[in-house]
Structures are given as structure tokens and as C-alpha cells.
Amino acid sequence: MQQQPQMNPQAAMPEPPQMVSMKDAMYFSDMMSWNLLAAKKAHFFASQCRDPEVVQAIERAGQMHQRHYEMMLRHLQNPPQPPVM
């Protein structure tokens, strides 16, 4: 059996890097697309349901994806500023 590497809390990045690689930028774009599509699909499928409990559950899932999309957008629009010395 292969052991999974343990997460080292000291290895965590204390703050985001000043630059994002092209690969990371493309992944951000993909994540935003996935969340936006999931939110749109949830809204569509909720409109097709007749059971109010199912509609509510699907709408909650869609709202979660919408929040995730908006959170990523805010982070990308307001990058951290370099410290002033």
C-alpha cells in the first residue's frame, strides 16, 4: 500500500505570490467556467422541477456555485497589493 504524503502546515504559502503562472491562470479560468455553468444548469433544472423541496435543494446548489464564482472573480479583480516599505 502506498502512503499519501502528509500536509506540512509550515509548508503552506503564507501569502499569495505576486505573479500567477499561465497554467494557474488557465486553471482559474476553468474553475470559474465550471462554477458558472453549474449555477446556470442548477437554475435551469430547478425551473423544470415540480417538487418544491427538490427545487429548493437545486437552487441552493446553484447559489453555492454562484458564490464560488463571485469569490474567485473578487480575488482576481482585487489582487493583493505589495507591502509598502
C-alpha positions as CSV (number, residue, x, y, z in Angstrom):
1,M,0.0,0.0,0.0
2,Q,1.3,3.4,-1.0
3,Q,1.3,6.1,1.7
4,Q,-0.1,9.5,1.0
5,P,2.2,12.5,1.6
6,Q,1.3,14.3,4.8
7,M,0.5,18.0,4.6
8,N,3.1,20.1,6.4
9,P,1.5,23.2,7.9
10,Q,4.8,25.1,7.7
11,A,5.0,24.4,4.0
12,A,1.7,26.3,3.4
13,M,2.2,29.6,1.5
14,P,1.7,32.4,4.0
15,E,0.5,34.8,1.3
16,P,-0.3,34.6,-2.4
17,P,2.5,35.1,-5.0
18,Q,2.8,38.4,-6.8
19,M,2.6,36.7,-10.1
20,V,0.4,33.8,-11.3
21,S,1.7,31.3,-13.8
22,M,0.0,30.8,-17.1
23,K,-1.0,27.3,-16.0
24,D,-2.6,28.7,-12.8
25,A,-4.4,31.4,-14.8
26,M,-5.9,28.8,-17.1
27,Y,-7.0,26.8,-14.1
28,F,-8.7,29.8,-12.6
29,S,-10.5,30.4,-15.9
30,D,-11.6,26.7,-15.9
31,M,-12.8,26.8,-12.3
32,M,-14.8,30.0,-13.0
33,S,-16.3,28.4,-16.1
34,W,-17.2,25.2,-14.2
35,N,-18.9,27.1,-11.4
36,L,-20.8,29.5,-13.7
37,L,-22.0,26.5,-15.8
38,A,-23.1,24.6,-12.7
39,A,-25.0,27.7,-11.4
40,K,-26.8,28.1,-14.8
41,K,-27.6,24.4,-15.0
42,A,-29.0,24.3,-11.5
43,H,-31.2,27.3,-12.2
44,F,-32.5,25.6,-15.4
45,F,-33.1,22.2,-13.7
46,A,-34.8,23.9,-10.7
47,S,-37.2,25.6,-13.2
48,Q,-38.1,22.1,-14.6
49,C,-39.0,20.5,-11.2
50,R,-42.4,20.4,-9.6
51,D,-41.4,19.3,-6.1
52,P,-40.7,22.4,-4.0
53,E,-38.2,20.6,-1.8
54,V,-36.2,19.5,-4.9
55,V,-36.4,23.0,-6.4
56,Q,-35.1,24.4,-3.1
57,A,-32.2,21.9,-2.9
58,I,-31.2,22.5,-6.5
59,E,-31.4,26.3,-6.1
60,R,-29.2,26.1,-3.0
61,A,-26.6,24.2,-5.0
62,G,-26.8,26.8,-7.8
63,Q,-26.4,29.6,-5.3
64,M,-23.3,27.9,-3.8
65,H,-21.7,27.7,-7.3
66,Q,-22.6,31.4,-7.9
67,R,-21.0,32.4,-4.6
68,H,-17.8,30.5,-5.6
69,Y,-17.7,32.1,-9.0
70,E,-18.1,35.6,-7.4
71,M,-15.5,34.9,-4.8
72,M,-12.9,33.9,-7.4
73,L,-13.9,37.0,-9.5
74,R,-13.4,39.3,-6.5
75,H,-9.9,37.7,-5.8
76,L,-8.9,38.2,-9.4
77,Q,-10.2,41.8,-9.6
78,N,-8.5,42.8,-6.3
79,P,-5.1,41.2,-6.2
80,P,-3.1,41.7,-3.0
81,Q,-1.0,44.8,-3.0
82,P,2.7,44.6,-2.3
83,P,3.7,45.7,1.2
84,V,4.8,49.4,1.5
85,M,8.2,49.8,3.0
